[in-house]
Amino acid sequence: MQASKLFVGVDVAKAELVTATHETGVGCVLANLGSAIDGWLHTLPAGTVIAMESTGSYHRLLAQRAYAAGLTVYVLNARDVYFYAKALGARSKTDRVDARLIARYVAEHHPRLHAWQPGVGSHALVQELMLRRAAVVAKRTALRQTLRGCSELGPALAQLDKSFDALLQALDAQVQALIDADTTLSAGQARLRTITGFGPQASALLAALLARMGFANADALVAYSGMDPRANDSGAKYGKRRLSKRGLPALRRQMYLAAFAASHSKALAPLYQATRARGFSTTESLVILARKLLRVAFAVWKTATPFDARKMVPQHA
């Protein structure tokens, strides 16, 4: 008889990892360092499944080492694990409890999950740089709001803005250099740039994402972005739809900005206005347009053909 798989959950922090196995809950605490991780991985039997939540960057070393060791790796959406814990009625939260919860979650749900795989170096690096760029923009906005009205700091704020501009320009230059050196990314970005509303940031982020992830269809891309609406119905009650927000915040922001630009364009303004005429608010209409643009991006990437705005705008006789 084939031995059952061992499912291991790992709670990841910057300095340490806390592990726990499904069913027994047995685990250990180790440093989040390559040597410590490799030593622990060598104690696990072949076929072990390791799961962790996406932490931004702290989980990557473990995911890479576990994958290199031939183990199956799952990087979970933290929101999914959070709601799973709520459904179980979890009443406490510690690193060990979280590790056990992750192990249980992956043991129950792994048949419908996609195992983690490392991307091609340049593709992964472009996405990483774009996410860091989004974080820089967010920090800049937060600082501006915090210091708003401090007229006496005017010269210092102007200098700070110049520093942010220089940093963003350096990031953009590095991203573009990586894209230009990669045939797949370069050709893909050029086609994505033909989509109305798409600028250098949206096209770069989506080119890296579509090159790395083998989405089965446009619906999968929309779901990954977190721009898919979730139903909230009960009986005869039709509840308000809200975005799942399961994916990358940076991707949602870029698509919203692309939709905003497209809504003011000659090509797609009629489509946006038609949505508004159906009673949707400005924000709702932009989100709907952003979803449409995501589907267009998937089609442009898959078919390797430029964007044709005429296919999006209803043709009236």
C-alpha positions as CSV (number, residue, x, y, z in Angstrom):
1,M,0.0,0.0,0.0
2,Q,1.3,3.5,-0.9
3,A,2.1,5.6,2.1
4,S,0.0,8.7,2.5
5,K,1.5,12.1,1.8
6,L,3.0,14.2,4.5
7,F,1.5,17.6,4.6
8,V,3.5,20.3,6.4
9,G,2.4,23.8,7.1
10,V,4.9,26.6,7.8
11,D,4.3,29.9,9.5
12,V,6.8,32.3,7.9
13,A,8.4,35.3,9.6
14,K,11.5,37.3,8.7
15,A,13.8,35.6,11.1
16,E,12.3,32.2,11.7
17,L,10.0,29.4,10.4
18,V,7.5,27.5,12.6
19,T,6.5,24.1,11.1
20,A,3.7,21.7,11.8
21,T,2.5,18.5,10.2
22,H,-1.1,17.7,9.4
23,E,-2.8,15.2,11.8
24,T,0.0,15.0,14.4
25,G,0.8,18.7,14.6
26,V,4.5,17.8,15.2
27,G,6.9,20.4,14.0
28,C,9.9,22.6,14.8
29,V,11.3,26.1,14.8
30,L,14.2,27.0,12.6
31,A,15.9,30.1,11.3
32,N,14.8,31.5,7.9
33,L,18.2,30.9,6.5
34,G,19.3,28.7,3.5
35,S,21.5,26.3,5.6
36,A,18.8,25.8,8.3
37,I,16.1,25.2,5.7
38,D,18.2,22.7,3.7
39,G,19.0,20.8,6.8
40,W,15.4,20.5,7.8
41,L,14.2,19.6,4.2
42,H,16.6,16.6,4.2
43,T,14.7,15.1,7.2
44,L,11.4,15.0,5.2
45,P,10.4,12.0,3.2
46,A,10.1,12.1,-0.5
47,G,6.7,13.3,-1.7
48,T,6.2,15.7,1.2
49,V,3.9,18.6,0.5
50,I,4.9,22.0,2.0
51,A,2.6,25.0,2.3
52,M,3.0,28.5,3.4
53,E,1.2,31.8,3.1
54,S,2.4,34.4,0.7
55,T,4.3,37.0,2.8
56,G,5.6,39.3,0.0
57,S,9.3,38.2,0.3
58,Y,10.0,36.2,3.5
59,H,8.5,33.0,2.1
60,R,10.5,32.9,-1.1
61,L,13.7,31.3,0.2
62,L,11.7,28.4,1.7
63,A,9.6,28.0,-1.5
64,Q,12.7,28.0,-3.7
65,R,14.7,25.5,-1.5
66,A,11.8,23.2,-1.1
67,Y,11.1,23.2,-4.8
68,A,14.8,22.6,-5.5
69,A,14.6,19.6,-3.1
70,G,11.9,18.0,-5.3
71,L,9.0,18.6,-2.9
72,T,5.6,19.9,-3.8
73,V,5.2,23.5,-2.7
74,Y,2.0,25.6,-2.3
75,V,2.1,29.3,-1.6
76,L,-1.3,30.2,-0.2
77,N,-3.3,33.4,-0.3
78,A,-3.4,34.7,3.2
79,R,-7.1,35.8,2.9
80,D,-8.1,32.2,2.0
81,V,-6.4,30.8,5.1
82,Y,-7.9,33.6,7.2
83,F,-11.5,32.9,6.2
84,Y,-10.8,29.1,6.5
85,A,-9.7,29.7,10.1
86,K,-12.9,31.7,10.8
87,A,-15.0,29.0,9.4
88,L,-13.4,26.5,11.7
89,G,-14.1,28.8,14.7
90,A,-10.4,29.2,15.6
91,R,-10.2,31.1,18.9
92,S,-6.5,31.5,19.3
93,K,-3.6,32.6,17.1
94,T,0.0,31.6,17.6
95,D,2.7,30.7,15.1
96,R,2.3,27.0,15.9
97,V,-1.5,27.2,15.6
98,D,-1.1,29.0,12.2
99,A,1.3,26.3,11.0
100,R,-1.1,23.6,11.9
101,L,-4.0,25.5,10.2
102,I,-1.9,25.8,7.0
103,A,-1.1,22.1,7.0
104,R,-4.8,21.2,7.5
105,Y,-5.8,23.6,4.8
106,V,-3.5,22.3,2.1
107,A,-4.3,18.7,3.1
108,E,-8.0,19.3,2.4
109,H,-7.7,21.7,-0.6
110,H,-4.6,20.7,-2.5
111,P,-6.5,18.9,-5.3
112,R,-7.9,22.3,-6.5
113,L,-4.8,24.4,-5.8
114,H,-1.9,25.2,-8.2
115,A,1.5,24.1,-7.0
116,W,4.1,26.8,-6.8
117,Q,6.8,26.9,-9.5
118,P,9.7,29.4,-9.8
119,G,9.5,31.7,-12.8
120,V,12.2,32.4,-15.4
121,G,14.7,34.7,-13.8
122,S,14.0,37.9,-15.8
123,H,10.2,37.4,-15.6
124,A,10.2,37.0,-11.8
125,L,12.6,39.9,-11.4
126,V,10.5,42.3,-13.5
127,Q,7.4,41.4,-11.5
128,E,9.3,41.9,-8.3
129,L,10.6,45.3,-9.3
130,M,7.1,46.3,-10.4
131,L,5.7,45.4,-7.0
132,R,8.5,47.3,-5.3
133,R,7.7,50.3,-7.5
134,A,4.1,50.1,-6.4
135,A,5.2,50.1,-2.8
136,V,7.4,53.2,-3.4
137,V,4.4,55.0,-5.0
138,A,2.2,54.1,-2.0
139,K,4.8,55.3,0.5
140,R,5.2,58.6,-1.5
141,T,1.5,59.2,-1.4
142,A,1.3,58.4,2.3
143,L,4.1,60.9,3.0
144,R,2.4,63.6,1.0
145,Q,-0.8,63.1,2.9
146,T,1.0,63.2,6.2
147,L,2.8,66.4,5.5
148,R,0.0,68.2,3.7
149,G,-0.3,71.8,4.8
150,C,3.2,72.0,6.2
151,S,4.2,75.0,4.1
152,E,7.3,75.6,6.2
153,L,8.6,72.3,4.9
154,G,8.2,73.3,1.2
155,P,11.8,73.2,0.1
156,A,12.4,69.9,1.9
157,L,9.3,68.3,0.4
158,A,10.4,69.5,-3.0
159,Q,13.8,67.8,-2.5
160,L,12.0,64.6,-1.3
161,D,9.9,64.6,-4.4
162,K,13.0,64.8,-6.6
163,S,14.5,61.9,-4.7
164,F,11.3,59.8,-5.3
165,D,11.3,60.8,-9.0
166,A,14.9,59.7,-9.3
167,L,14.2,56.4,-7.6
168,L,11.2,55.7,-9.8
169,Q,13.1,56.5,-12.9
170,A,15.9,54.1,-11.9
171,L,13.3,51.4,-11.3
172,D,11.6,52.0,-14.6
173,A,15.0,52.0,-16.4
174,Q,16.0,48.7,-14.8
175,V,12.6,47.1,-15.6
176,Q,12.7,48.3,-19.2
177,A,16.3,47.0,-19.6
178,L,15.2,43.5,-18.4
179,I,12.2,43.5,-20.8
180,D,14.2,44.7,-23.8
181,A,16.7,41.8,-23.2
182,D,14.0,39.2,-23.2
183,T,12.3,38.4,-26.5
184,T,9.1,37.1,-24.9
185,L,8.6,40.1,-22.6
186,S,9.6,42.6,-25.2
187,A,7.2,41.4,-27.9
188,G,4.5,40.8,-25.3
189,Q,4.8,44.3,-23.8
190,A,4.7,45.9,-27.2
191,R,1.4,44.2,-28.0
192,L,-0.1,45.0,-24.6
193,R,0.9,48.7,-25.1
194,T,-1.6,48.7,-28.0
195,I,-4.5,48.3,-25.6
196,T,-6.2,51.6,-24.9
197,G,-5.3,52.9,-21.5
198,F,-2.2,50.7,-21.0
199,G,1.0,52.6,-20.2
200,P,4.5,51.3,-19.5
201,Q,3.7,50.1,-15.9
202,A,0.6,48.2,-16.7
203,S,2.1,46.6,-19.8
204,A,5.3,45.6,-17.9
205,L,3.5,44.1,-14.9
206,L,1.1,42.1,-17.1
207,A,3.8,41.0,-19.5
208,A,5.8,39.5,-16.6
209,L,2.7,38.0,-15.0
210,L,1.4,36.4,-18.2
211,A,4.9,35.1,-19.0
212,R,5.2,33.4,-15.6
213,M,1.6,32.1,-15.0
214,G,-0.1,29.7,-17.4
215,F,-3.7,31.0,-16.9
216,A,-6.2,28.6,-18.4
217,N,-8.5,31.4,-19.5
218,A,-9.4,35.0,-19.0
219,D,-11.6,34.2,-16.1
220,A,-8.6,32.7,-14.2
221,L,-6.6,35.9,-14.8
222,V,-9.5,38.0,-13.5
223,A,-9.9,35.8,-10.4
224,Y,-6.1,36.0,-9.8
225,S,-6.3,39.8,-9.9
226,G,-9.0,39.9,-7.3
227,M,-11.2,42.0,-9.5
228,D,-13.9,39.2,-9.7
229,P,-17.2,40.1,-8.0
230,R,-18.4,37.9,-5.2
231,A,-22.0,37.1,-4.7
232,N,-23.8,37.8,-1.4
233,D,-27.3,36.4,-2.1
234,S,-29.7,34.7,0.3
235,G,-33.0,33.4,-0.7
236,A,-34.8,36.1,-2.6
237,K,-32.4,38.7,-1.4
238,Y,-29.9,39.9,-4.0
239,G,-26.9,41.2,-2.1
240,K,-24.3,43.8,-3.0
241,R,-21.4,42.5,-5.1
242,R,-17.9,43.2,-3.8
243,L,-14.5,42.4,-5.2
244,S,-12.8,39.4,-3.9
245,K,-9.4,41.3,-3.7
246,R,-7.5,38.0,-3.6
247,G,-4.7,38.9,-5.9
248,L,-2.0,41.5,-6.2
249,P,-3.1,45.0,-5.0
250,A,-0.5,46.5,-7.5
251,L,-2.2,44.7,-10.4
252,R,-5.7,46.0,-9.3
253,R,-4.4,49.5,-9.0
254,Q,-2.7,49.4,-12.5
255,M,-5.9,48.1,-14.1
256,Y,-8.0,50.7,-12.4
257,L,-5.6,53.4,-13.7
258,A,-5.7,51.8,-17.2
259,A,-9.5,51.9,-17.1
260,F,-9.5,55.5,-16.0
261,A,-7.3,56.4,-18.9
262,A,-9.4,54.3,-21.3
263,S,-12.7,55.9,-20.1
264,H,-11.3,59.3,-21.3
265,S,-10.2,58.0,-24.7
266,K,-12.0,58.4,-27.9
267,A,-12.0,54.7,-28.5
268,L,-13.4,53.4,-25.3
269,A,-15.3,56.4,-23.7
270,P,-18.5,55.2,-25.4
271,L,-18.2,51.8,-23.7
272,Y,-17.6,53.5,-20.3
273,Q,-20.5,55.9,-20.8
274,A,-22.8,53.0,-21.8
275,T,-22.0,51.3,-18.5
276,R,-22.7,54.5,-16.5
277,A,-26.0,54.8,-18.4
278,R,-27.0,51.4,-16.9
279,G,-27.0,52.9,-13.5
280,F,-23.5,51.9,-12.2
281,S,-21.5,54.4,-10.2
282,T,-18.2,55.9,-11.5
283,T,-16.1,53.5,-9.5
284,E,-18.2,50.5,-10.4
285,S,-18.1,51.4,-14.1
286,L,-14.3,51.8,-14.0
287,V,-14.0,48.3,-12.3
288,I,-16.2,46.8,-15.0
289,L,-14.0,48.4,-17.6
290,A,-10.9,47.2,-15.9
291,R,-12.1,43.6,-15.9
292,K,-12.8,43.9,-19.6
293,L,-9.3,45.3,-20.2
294,L,-7.9,42.3,-18.3
295,R,-9.8,39.9,-20.6
296,V,-8.5,41.9,-23.6
297,A,-4.9,41.6,-22.3
298,F,-5.3,37.9,-22.0
299,A,-6.6,37.6,-25.5
300,V,-3.8,39.9,-26.9
301,W,-1.2,37.8,-25.1
302,K,-2.5,34.4,-26.2
303,T,-3.2,35.3,-29.8
304,A,-0.1,37.5,-30.2
305,T,-2.2,40.1,-32.0
306,P,-2.5,43.8,-31.3
307,F,-5.6,45.3,-29.7
308,D,-8.6,46.3,-31.9
309,A,-10.9,48.7,-30.0
310,R,-13.7,48.1,-32.5
311,K,-14.3,44.6,-31.0
312,M,-15.0,46.2,-27.6
313,V,-17.5,48.9,-28.5
314,P,-21.0,47.8,-29.6
315,Q,-21.6,48.5,-33.2
316,H,-25.0,50.2,-33.8
317,A,-26.8,50.0,-37.1
